[in-house]
Amino acid sequence: MFHFRLPDMDCGGCVKKVTRAVQSVDPDATVEADLATRNVKIKTTSAEADIVEALDEAGYEIEKLG
């Protein structure tokens, strides 16, 4: 599981876009988003680099949380 902060994720549309980006890499991935903190938890079998690349291509700055 990966934990990231996405400072630019500020609405429900962003959550959908983030989910689509992650699932373009791993269709079985799950994304839990907290808009208040702008944190996401991503459960996936894909490599972290692939997830980061997909989020970057979707236009999101990424801060790794742990």
C-alpha positions in Angstrom: 0.0 0.0 0.0 1.2 3.5 -0.9 0.4 6.7 1.0 0.7 10.0 -0.8 -0.3 13.6 -0.3 -1.6 15.3 -3.5 -1.7 19.1 -2.7 -3.7 19.8 -5.9 -6.5 17.3 -5.2 -9.3 19.4 -3.9 -12.6 18.1 -5.2 -14.6 15.0 -6.1 -13.6 15.3 -9.7 -10.0 15.2 -8.7 -10.6 12.0 -6.7 -12.1 10.4 -9.8 -9.2 11.5 -12.0 -6.7 10.1 -9.5 -8.6 6.8 -9.3 -8.7 6.6 -13.1 -5.0 7.3 -13.3 -4.1 4.6 -10.8 -6.5 2.1 -12.4 -5.0 2.7 -15.8 -1.9 1.0 -14.3 -3.7 -1.5 -12.2 -7.4 -2.0 -12.9 -7.8 -3.9 -9.5 -6.2 -1.1 -7.4 -8.3 0.6 -4.7 -7.9 4.3 -3.9 -9.0 5.8 -0.6 -8.9 9.6 -0.7 -9.3 12.1 2.1 -10.0 15.5 0.6 -9.6 17.3 3.9 -6.0 16.3 4.2 -5.5 15.7 0.5 -4.0 12.3 1.3 -4.5 9.1 -0.7 -4.0 5.4 0.2 -3.5 3.2 -2.8 -3.7 -0.6 -2.6 -2.1 -2.1 -5.6 0.2 -4.8 -6.8 1.9 -2.4 -9.2 5.3 -0.8 -8.7 5.4 2.5 -6.9 7.2 4.1 -9.8 4.4 3.2 -12.2 1.8 4.7 -9.9 3.8 7.8 -9.4 4.3 8.2 -13.1 0.5 7.8 -13.7 -0.3 10.4 -11.1 2.3 12.8 -12.5 0.9 12.3 -16.0 -2.5 13.1 -14.6 -1.1 16.4 -13.4 -0.7 15.9 -9.7 2.3 16.9 -7.6 3.1 14.0 -5.3 4.4 13.9 -1.7 5.2 10.5 -0.4 3.9 9.9 3.2 5.3 6.6 4.0 
